[in-house]
Amino acid sequence: MDILRKITIRLSKEWLFLIASAFAILTILIVGKNPVTFIGSDQIRVLWILLIMMIINSGLKEKGVLDYWGIHLISRSQDIRKLSVLLLILTAILAPLVTNDVTLLVIVPLTISVAKRSDFDPMWLVILESVVANGMSSFTPFGNPQNIYIYTHYQSPAIEFMLYVGLFSVIALAIAIVTILFVKNRPVSRVSRIVTLQKQWWMYLLLLFLMIASILRLGDIFVIGSFILAYVVLSDRKLLFGVDYFLLGTFIAFFVLSGEITSMTWLQNLPSFLNNGRNVFLTSALLSQIISNVPSAIVISAFTNLWKPLLLGVSVGGFGTLVGSLANIIAFSIYKKDFKSNYLKYFHLYSIPLFLGMLVLFSFV
């Protein structure tokens, strides 16, 4: 019974996986196409990149690399304002490299730790950290799951990809830093926590750079990924337990769902509607508010070849509602364990106007 209860508790937290799986099964029953036919070379490539990146990120956390950088960066902060700016900058540095989800799993607990020691509520800081993580992770092809998918699915040029979404990332960071300057300032306690780098920590930095090079098509992604996987299996196989296999399952479910949906005859006019860049941008951004930006990218990509407005749409779609991005949910779930402020109310009071402003701005860019 204990095992069953643990499974039930875990599944209750994986609501997106359950919803995606349910809809995928429903469409299979309705449409009747073989779901295996929708998992091709592009989809396998995306799943492979996600798997290897999650393993590397697990290694960076396990070896103390991310905590070490974080503690050293904020150890000299004298007040909330300086601490906040440094944490936002650290978030901006990490998010494009190790994904928005992993960044918040490192930064938010650091924020909570300092806040409890200094007796202040970090609600606004955590909200802004999620804004920066979503905004800055959009800058690189490997900064978040939807970027990995779009970059791989459309074989987008890396430089063109980064230049196109760069303005959005810069604006998101600038807005967050300006906002934090209006938060009430006060002294904070010095960070006394000592973090030491574990043995072979440098190896995971090397593996990260190798994987980034392969994602940028400077090497074979399957050869390099296989080397990384073999190294981890032989030396640190416990890291395999740090992989979010439910995220991989969610991607598979949405691959099947999008494939089945494109086979529905009553949706045959949708590609013509999504042949317009503004329609792609608005549809992907608005759909993200309901089903999150990762599945939105997968579903809409089945109907359009316009990767740029899709990239911008799901990036903007990470703002707005809490479900717009899984990173938002991660930040909230960590915060609510230690503080009882009305986070959801203030998150939406800030994030929805930000979403609407970005929606209007980039509709004309």
Disulfide bonds with the S-S distance in Angstrom:
none
